[in-house]
Amino acid sequence: MRGMDMQELANHLPYYVKIKQYLRQLISASEPHTQMPSELELARQFDVSRGTAKQAIMDLVYEGLLYRKQGKGTFVAERISRVYDDLPSFTEDIKRAGHISTSKVLSFSQTAPAPRAKLFFGLEDDEHIIRYKRLVYDNYRPVALVISFLNPHLYEGFQVSDIETSLYGSLRKKYGFAPTKAKDSYSFVNISPNTAKLLNCNENDYVCYSERLGYLDDRTPAEFVESYIRADYFRLELSFGLNNDAVSNPQISYRPPTSVSD
């Protein structure tokens, strides 16, 4: 499953949430109107009641990710994707708000890639990937858990000691290039106790989950990112045609609240 290993999910998440995560993975890899597993198939696969499987399906129906046809089954809904020309960065967004942006490295390693990252970068079975996990702070409050997977063909030899304030800035300094284009997706998910502890929020809280496919100028895949963002610190703001009275592209703005009760 995306962003968590199977053991962590098995230990901490309700079955219907695990089924939802599984279905989200299928949805992300499927075209609109693709048929999804039935309630009975999911119940058998996860060894749960049909009611539990139905709850997971209906949650995704209400979110607009699936739709149902009576007597025929459940299908992937049409999705509208927005493309942004300006690539958002936590570091720059927080600084732009006039706050202090810092980060803490949780791990940095060469590891076997997750299936989606392996497919995105076109890696062979025996190839490893650069995995950089860090906690991002706004005015010394944890606001996001970010896990970056870097293309090893582009960033060979990259070390944690190469990282300064900004990952992208550090990549440009050492290699001359960093991601400039991306496709971001956002959804709200449950989190594990460990993630809740890192983000200093309640275990039953939902957080904003973001997945990024980052590219160089020539569309070469460069970075695969998974982020878990505190919902009380994050707002997706779209602007259309408001810059200098000219038509502009929609942009993502980071707007932390004026006060937060943890």
C-alpha atoms as one frame of an Amber mdcrd trajectory, in Angstrom:
protein
   0.000   0.000   0.000   1.134   3.532  -0.686   3.167   5.286   1.986   2.976
   2.544   4.652   4.312  -0.971   4.742   1.897  -3.880   4.970   2.859  -4.775
   8.538   2.144  -1.258   9.772  -1.277  -1.288   8.174  -2.068  -4.742   9.522
  -1.193  -3.709  13.056  -2.925  -0.362  13.283  -5.707   0.211  10.733  -9.300
  -1.064  10.678 -10.086  -3.583   7.957 -12.370  -1.239   6.034  -9.559   1.342
   5.905  -7.137  -1.271   4.559  -9.691  -2.175   1.899 -10.047   1.508   0.988
  -6.281   1.862   0.636  -6.209  -1.225  -1.566  -9.014   0.136  -3.734  -7.291
   3.533  -3.983  -4.227   1.758  -5.359  -6.377  -0.031  -7.945  -8.158   3.204
  -8.866  -4.897   5.109  -9.383  -3.698   2.429 -11.806  -7.018   2.104 -13.695
  -8.821   3.988 -16.444 -12.263   5.511 -15.790 -15.133   3.000 -15.947 -12.866
   0.048 -15.080 -14.767  -2.466 -12.958 -13.556  -2.934  -9.394 -13.713  -6.086
  -7.204 -17.155  -6.873  -5.825 -18.146  -6.773  -2.153 -18.012 -10.566  -2.039
 -14.548 -10.712  -3.638 -13.168  -8.110  -1.221 -14.783  -9.848   1.757 -13.105
 -13.116   0.806  -9.741 -11.477   0.041  -9.566  -9.652   3.389 -11.502 -12.257
   5.396 -14.152  -9.766   6.542 -17.932  -9.457   6.316 -19.626  -8.104   3.198
 -20.822  -5.186   5.319 -17.226  -4.139   6.024 -16.342  -4.390   2.324 -19.443
  -2.380   1.399 -18.502   0.368   3.879 -15.113   0.783   2.188 -16.669   0.886
  -1.261 -19.379   3.370  -0.286 -16.836   5.730   1.328 -15.055   5.936  -2.037
 -18.378   6.360  -3.834 -19.162   9.348  -1.601 -15.683  10.747  -2.325 -16.430
  10.591  -6.041 -13.754   8.020  -6.848 -16.146   5.150  -7.611 -19.698   4.757
  -8.887 -22.107   1.819  -8.785 -24.494   0.347 -11.348 -27.290  -1.775  -9.960
 -26.847  -5.391 -10.947 -23.537  -4.707 -12.709 -20.986  -3.700 -10.031 -18.659
  -0.905  -8.979 -16.571   1.134 -11.410 -13.859   3.817 -11.437 -15.369   7.290
 -11.767 -14.256   9.953 -14.229 -11.493  12.087 -12.734 -10.503  15.636 -13.648
  -6.782  16.369 -13.195  -5.348  19.851 -12.865  -1.806  20.576 -14.075   0.300
  23.317 -12.430   3.175  25.091 -14.104   4.638  26.315 -10.794   6.039  23.450
  -8.721   5.079  23.835  -5.029   7.748  23.295  -2.385   7.115  23.055   1.371
  10.285  24.994   2.131   9.440  27.862  -0.213   5.742  27.915   0.734   6.537
  28.236   4.446   9.162  30.907   3.842   6.746  32.819   1.620   4.309  32.908
   4.550   7.028  34.682   6.572   7.693  31.667   8.798  10.814  29.667   9.616
  11.135  26.442   7.626  13.294  23.629   9.002  13.416  19.880   8.521  14.661
  16.797  10.348  16.132  13.833   8.481  14.485  10.610   9.635  16.244   8.291
   7.199  18.330   8.359   4.037  19.146   5.122   2.261  19.550   3.125  -0.923
  16.677   0.659  -0.924  14.498  -1.522  -3.122  11.804   0.679  -4.696   8.090
   0.414  -3.997   6.213  -1.023  -7.004   4.819   2.332  -8.151   8.199   4.067
  -7.882   9.867   1.183  -9.721   7.355   1.494 -12.561   7.631   5.296 -12.665
  11.425   5.253 -12.998  11.546   2.133 -15.213  13.944   0.287 -12.899  15.075
  -3.310 -13.159  14.390  -5.846 -10.386  17.930  -5.607  -8.973  18.162  -1.803
  -8.997  17.890   0.295  -5.847  16.494   3.756  -5.305  17.410   6.765  -3.157
  14.876   7.124  -0.316  14.893  10.338   1.716  12.417  10.621   4.609  12.143
  13.837   6.596   9.869  15.799   8.880   9.124  19.375   7.795   8.564  22.076
  10.427   6.810  25.431  10.246   8.073  27.699  13.051   9.354  24.523  14.725
   5.954  22.767  14.589   5.836  19.524  12.579   3.502  19.979   9.608   4.435
  17.305   7.064   6.068  13.903   6.797   7.693  13.727   3.368   9.233  10.681
   1.685  11.117  11.340  -1.557  12.320   8.631  -3.928  14.957   9.920  -6.362
  15.821   8.484  -9.759  19.179   6.725  -9.198  20.104   7.123 -12.883  19.936
  10.915 -12.538  21.268  11.403  -9.014  23.967   8.762  -8.683  26.165   9.347
  -5.633  23.767  11.717  -3.894  24.362  11.706  -0.131  22.512  13.097   2.869
  25.510  15.391   3.465  24.739  17.061   0.109  21.379  18.324   1.378  21.257
  21.909   2.581  18.049  23.864   3.224  16.117  22.706   0.167  16.245  19.308
  -1.533  15.628  20.811  -4.965  18.206  23.520  -4.363  20.743  20.888  -3.307
  20.037  18.798  -6.415  20.520  21.829  -8.651  23.760  22.733  -6.898  25.300
  19.263  -7.298  23.820  18.069 -10.596  22.554  21.209 -12.308  18.936  20.061
 -12.495  15.944  19.237 -10.305  12.248  18.558 -10.899  10.439  21.461 -12.559
   7.178  19.783 -13.566   4.912  17.487 -11.604   1.551  15.843 -11.308   0.253
  16.074  -7.732  -2.755  14.263  -6.291  -4.396  14.908  -2.903  -6.708  12.883
  -0.675  -7.509  12.492   3.019  -6.405   9.314   4.798  -6.143   7.792   8.256
  -2.678   7.645   9.760  -0.775   5.144  11.852   0.107   5.879  15.512   3.740
   6.368  14.506   2.863   9.001  11.899   0.503  10.696  14.363   3.317  10.888
  16.904   5.709  12.397  14.366   3.160  15.013  13.310   2.078  15.667  16.915
  -1.595  15.023  16.210  -4.254  12.579  17.382  -4.202   8.972  16.203  -7.768
   9.197  14.885  -7.068  12.340  12.861  -7.213  12.429   9.097  -4.322  14.004
   7.247  -3.899  15.210   3.684  -2.012  12.601   1.665  -0.185  13.939  -1.385
   1.528  11.950  -4.099   3.831  13.626  -6.606   5.298  12.437  -9.881   8.136
  14.889 -10.536   9.814  15.451 -13.899  12.706  17.394 -15.389  12.100  19.971
 -18.140  12.361  17.230 -20.781   9.767  15.054 -18.924  12.366  12.633 -17.580
  10.992  11.065 -14.342  13.084  12.473 -11.494  11.224  12.134  -8.177   8.358
  10.159  -6.653   7.051  11.738  -3.429   4.623  10.712  -0.708   3.625  13.365
   1.839   1.429  13.238   4.925   0.365  16.813   5.723  -1.438  18.057   8.808
  -4.878  19.111   7.592  -5.017  22.034  10.023  -1.884  23.470   8.390  -2.724
  22.905   4.770  -5.149  24.534   2.381  -5.311  24.016  -1.349  -5.964  27.414
  -2.910  -6.588  27.873  -6.625  -6.323  31.237  -8.373  -7.549  31.877 -11.905
  -6.745  35.040 -13.850  -5.948  37.176 -10.803  -2.257  37.901 -11.406  -1.843
  41.395 -12.905  -5.345  41.165 -14.407  -4.057  38.561 -16.854  -5.036  34.971
 -17.367  -2.907  32.839 -15.070  -2.462  29.202 -14.304  -3.939  27.804 -11.092
  -1.438  27.739  -8.246  -1.093  25.961  -4.938  -0.623  28.203  -1.914   0.447
  27.108   1.539  -1.505  29.076   4.125  -0.924  27.946   7.728  -3.615  29.017
  10.212  -3.022  31.978  12.496  -3.318  29.705  15.536  -3.316  25.970  16.056
  -4.280  23.879  19.075  -2.328  20.627  19.140
